[in-house]
Amino acid sequence: MFEYIIRKLLYGILILWGVVSLIFLVFTYLPGDSALLTLGQHSDAASLAIIRQDMGLNKPKWTRYLKSINDLSPLSFHETIDASSFFYLDRKIYKPCMTLLKLGAHHSIVLKFPYLRRSFQSKKNVSDIIGETLPNTMVLAVTSIVFASFAGILLGILSALFKDSWYDRASLVFSTLGMSLPSFFAAILIGWCFAFLLGKYTGLNLTGNLIVMDDFGEGLHFEWKNLVLPAFTLGIRPLSVFIQLTRNSMLDVLSQDYIRTARAKGLSEIKVVFKHALKNTLNPVITSISGWFASLMAGVVFVEYIFAWKGLGYVIVDALNNYDLPLVLGCVLTISTIFIVINLLVDITYSLLDPRVRLY
């Protein structure tokens, strides 16, 4: 298993390197100017030159690319200021590190935390922005997967128990629509229906964050109703999958010999389903839940922006509009890392729960 974990981590590093390279190439060769967006259309050439130098845009493309890789890599090459405790980044920003190998009097190979640099537009550290917005994204993702899991398992069980009924056919139609609807279209449709048309009955807002300022500007409080629409929208696709997965798994388990034996002993249908069949039914569903939680991190981009939910997805779209390369890189790398770690944990957990599964 140890060799498998090392191999998966190496694959993950290659994926992150590919993500960084792709984003850098897109920002480098597509039209757009971060410095011009910062100063506006009426900026003069001298001011633009100063801003380009501040952002590092005056350097050659490959120099900027290698510097980005160097800053993001935990093992990197830097000019050292202190003998073993600090390394030089930019604009006299210093971060702690551990020197592994000295290369001359002023340069070393160091081990450090990845440096995500500063936002072009706000000038804040990207790591600080991610720290402020990541909790909102995690709350939304966890709420969505919990809702989808419980509702999907319950509705899937009912669909299996009433096979070929009108309810079973309706759940099949709902699941098909839920899996086929793009996230951005579902968000627009649900927001328009439940917040605009039916807003006076539901009391739900089209936009809003989890923590809001009160009307007098004197304090912050939780506005839980703002979580309902984005969580429901984000949970539709996994909900649709869980319904059909639970239904098919339950039908397969209910056809087993030990279920017929339990019924022959006179057990009620509720005991047969929830005491004997449900445990074996949930094995493939739990695996799917773990995988879908990682996938939700990709779906939050459109959902958060449409509902103005201030998470990583909202920040990514805003950074793209402002051509903010460091912020886009930091947010996408964070989501990619979460995706890789969750998938690795799912593989390990599944192998521990099921002895038949072997990791190679």
Secondary structure as GFF3:
##gff-version 3
##sequence-region A 1 360
A	DSSP	alpha_helix	2	29	.	.	.	ID=ss1
A	DSSP	alpha_helix	34	39	.	.	.	ID=ss2
A	DSSP	alpha_helix	45	55	.	.	.	ID=ss3
A	DSSP	alpha_helix	61	72	.	.	.	ID=ss4
A	DSSP	beta_strand	75	79	.	.	.	ID=ss5
A	DSSP	beta_strand	86	88	.	.	.	ID=ss6
A	DSSP	beta_strand	94	96	.	.	.	ID=ss7
A	DSSP	beta_strand	98	103	.	.	.	ID=ss8
A	DSSP	beta_strand	107	111	.	.	.	ID=ss9
A	DSSP	alpha_helix	126	161	.	.	.	ID=ss10
A	DSSP	alpha_helix	166	180	.	.	.	ID=ss11
A	DSSP	alpha_helix	183	191	.	.	.	ID=ss12
A	DSSP	pi_helix	192	197	.	.	.	ID=ss13
A	DSSP	alpha_helix	199	202	.	.	.	ID=ss14
A	DSSP	beta_strand	211	213	.	.	.	ID=ss15
A	DSSP	beta_strand	220	222	.	.	.	ID=ss16
A	DSSP	three_ten_helix	224	227	.	.	.	ID=ss17
A	DSSP	alpha_helix	228	254	.	.	.	ID=ss18
A	DSSP	alpha_helix	257	264	.	.	.	ID=ss19
A	DSSP	alpha_helix	269	271	.	.	.	ID=ss20
A	DSSP	pi_helix	272	277	.	.	.	ID=ss21
A	DSSP	alpha_helix	278	306	.	.	.	ID=ss22
A	DSSP	alpha_helix	312	321	.	.	.	ID=ss23
A	DSSP	alpha_helix	325	353	.	.	.	ID=ss24
###
